[in-house]
Amino acid sequence: SIIDRFASPRIDDIGLPLADTLVAQFIAPSFQVFTISLTRSPLPTWLSKPLQDSSTLFFERGYLLTPTLIHGVKLASCWILGALAARAYESEAFDVGKDYSKGFSIPVARTLRAGAFATGLLIIGTQLDLYHQFGGRLVQLGESQATDVRLLTAVDELIKDIIFEASFLFGWRMYRANLTADPTNRIR
């Protein structure tokens, strides 16, 4: 049943949830910050808010690390729940068989399902965050310029989060599935 996927999941590779968490929490958000810095794009609110609240004139090395990790926890939580919902920790979800005999269809399908679920959770979380920011009232585009800027900023950040997370997690999961094609890399 659906509840069993979360309450008592089947996890055939005990290190896979940890590796997924590392990719979702640290690697993808770090590359997002790197890309933002490289392209000189505006900072996302989750990164600029701690900087605005600080009264420090000069920042120490690593001042972007904490907000990136905190934001990454939210992203990783969405992914882990998505992976549990899609049964992405069962061996079928990352096993392509010796010499690719099973193919990539199941790993791709389960990864996409997990990503779709995680994306839905991220959208709901963003909506709840906006609801809280606007004092518990629903807002729409066109109410005011400030509201429009905040809503469009949230959509922009959401799209970037989805693109970076999807790219890195899909790449990681396909790499992990590819490891099972070589008998020396198989889980025993």
WONOR-V155948 format. One record per residue. RES is the residue in three letters. PSI is psi in whole degrees, -180 to 180 (999 if undefined). OMEGA is omega in whole degrees, -180 to 180 (NA if undefined). D_CENTER is the distance of its C-alpha to the mean C-alpha in Angstrom with 1 decimal. Layout:
RES;PSI;OMEGA;D_CENTER / RES;PSI;OMEGA;D_CENTER
This chain:
SER;172;-178;24.9 / ILE;-40;-179;21.6 / ILE;-35;179;22.1 / ASP;-28;179;22.8 / ARG;-30;-180;19.4 / PHE;-40;-175;18.1 / ALA;-41;179;21.4 / SER;73;-177;22.5 / PRO;154;173;20.0 / ARG;116;-180;21.4 / ILE;104;-175;19.6 / ASP;-23;175;21.7 / ASP;102;-172;20.0 / ILE;-23;180;19.6 / GLY;-14;-176;17.8 / LEU;-43;176;15.0 / PRO;-35;178;12.9 / LEU;-43;178;13.5 / ALA;-41;177;12.7 / ASP;-42;180;9.3 / THR;-41;178;8.7 / LEU;-44;180;10.2 / VAL;-47;-175;8.2 / ALA;-35;-175;4.7 / GLN;-36;-172;6.9 / PHE;-50;-171;9.6 / ILE;-54;-178;9.9 / ALA;-48;178;7.4 / PRO;-33;178;8.2 / SER;-41;176;11.7 / PHE;-30;176;12.2 / GLN;-45;178;11.3 / VAL;-41;178;13.9 / PHE;-44;180;16.2 / THR;-41;178;16.2 / ILE;-43;179;16.9 / SER;-41;-178;19.6 / LEU;-40;-178;21.0 / THR;-3;-179;21.3 / ARG;38;176;22.4 / SER;161;176;20.3 / PRO;144;180;20.3 / LEU;141;175;18.1 / PRO;160;-177;15.4 / THR;-34;-180;16.7 / TRP;-18;179;14.4 / LEU;-34;-176;15.9 / SER;-27;-178;19.4 / LYS;-49;178;20.2 / PRO;-31;179;20.8 / LEU;-35;179;22.8 / GLN;-33;-179;24.9 / ASP;-16;-177;25.6 / SER;144;176;26.9 / SER;10;-179;30.6 / THR;135;178;30.3 / LEU;-42;179;31.9 / PHE;137;-178;30.6 / PHE;145;178;27.3 / GLU;166;176;27.1 / ARG;140;177;25.1 / GLY;13;-177;21.5 / TYR;-17;177;21.4 / LEU;-10;-175;18.0 / LEU;-48;-177;16.6 / THR;-51;179;16.6 / PRO;-32;178;14.8 / THR;-43;179;12.1 / LEU;-40;179;11.8 / ILE;-44;178;12.2 / HIS;-37;179;9.4 / GLY;-32;177;7.1 / VAL;-41;178;8.6 / LYS;-44;-180;7.6 / LEU;-43;180;3.8 / ALA;-36;178;5.1 / SER;-43;177;7.7 / CYS;-44;-179;6.4 / TRP;-46;-179;5.4 / ILE;-44;177;8.8 / LEU;-39;176;10.6 / GLY;-42;179;9.8 / ALA;-38;176;11.0 / LEU;-42;180;13.9 / ALA;-36;-177;14.8 / ALA;3;-177;14.9 / ARG;45;-177;16.8 / ALA;0;177;14.7 / TYR;2;174;16.3 / GLU;148;-174;19.8 / SER;-31;179;21.6 / GLU;-27;-176;22.0 / ALA;-12;179;18.3 / PHE;17;-180;18.5 / ASP;115;178;22.3 / VAL;2;177;23.9 / GLY;161;179;27.3 / LYS;130;-179;29.9 / ASP;35;175;30.4 / TYR;30;-177;27.7 / SER;-30;-180;30.0 / LYS;-18;179;27.4 / GLY;177;-177;25.4 / PHE;3;-173;21.8 / SER;-46;-179;22.0 / ILE;-46;176;20.6 / PRO;-41;179;17.7 / VAL;-47;-178;16.7 / ALA;-45;-179;17.3 / ARG;-36;178;15.4 / THR;-42;179;12.3 / LEU;-39;177;12.6 / ARG;-44;178;13.4 / ALA;-42;179;10.5 / GLY;-39;178;8.3 / ALA;-43;178;10.9 / PHE;-45;179;10.9 / ALA;-39;178;7.2 / THR;-43;177;8.1 / GLY;-44;178;11.3 / LEU;-39;180;10.2 / LEU;-40;177;8.3 / ILE;-45;179;11.6 / ILE;-43;178;13.8 / GLY;-40;178;12.4 / THR;-41;178;13.1 / GLN;-42;178;16.4 / LEU;-39;177;17.3 / ASP;-44;178;16.7 / LEU;-40;178;18.9 / TYR;-43;178;21.4 / HIS;-42;-180;21.7 / GLN;-33;-179;22.1 / PHE;26;173;24.9 / GLY;31;176;26.8 / GLY;23;176;26.1 / ARG;149;179;27.2 / LEU;134;180;25.7 / VAL;158;179;25.9 / GLN;162;175;26.0 / LEU;141;177;26.4 / GLY;-9;180;30.0 / GLU;-46;177;30.7 / SER;166;-180;30.9 / GLN;-40;-180;29.8 / ALA;-42;178;27.8 / THR;-44;180;26.0 / ASP;-44;180;25.3 / VAL;-45;-179;24.0 / ARG;-43;-180;21.5 / LEU;-43;179;20.4 / LEU;-34;175;20.1 / THR;-42;179;18.2 / ALA;-41;178;15.6 / VAL;-44;179;15.4 / ASP;-47;180;15.2 / GLU;-39;179;12.3 / LEU;-45;179;10.4 / ILE;-44;179;11.3 / LYS;-43;178;10.4 / ASP;-45;-179;6.8 / ILE;-44;-179;6.8 / ILE;-48;-178;9.0 / PHE;-46;180;7.6 / GLU;-45;-179;4.3 / ALA;-44;-179;7.0 / SER;-51;-176;9.6 / PHE;-42;-179;8.7 / LEU;-40;178;7.6 / PHE;-45;178;10.5 / GLY;-44;179;12.7 / TRP;-46;-177;12.3 / ARG;-36;178;13.0 / MET;-36;174;15.9 / TYR;-45;179;17.2 / ARG;-42;178;17.2 / ALA;-38;-180;19.0 / ASN;-30;179;21.4 / LEU;-27;-178;22.4 / THR;-12;179;24.1 / ALA;-24;180;26.5 / ASP;121;-177;28.4 / PRO;-26;180;30.5 / THR;-16;180;30.3 / ASN;2;-176;26.5 / ARG;149;176;26.7 / ILE;132;-179;25.8 / ARG;999;NA;29.2
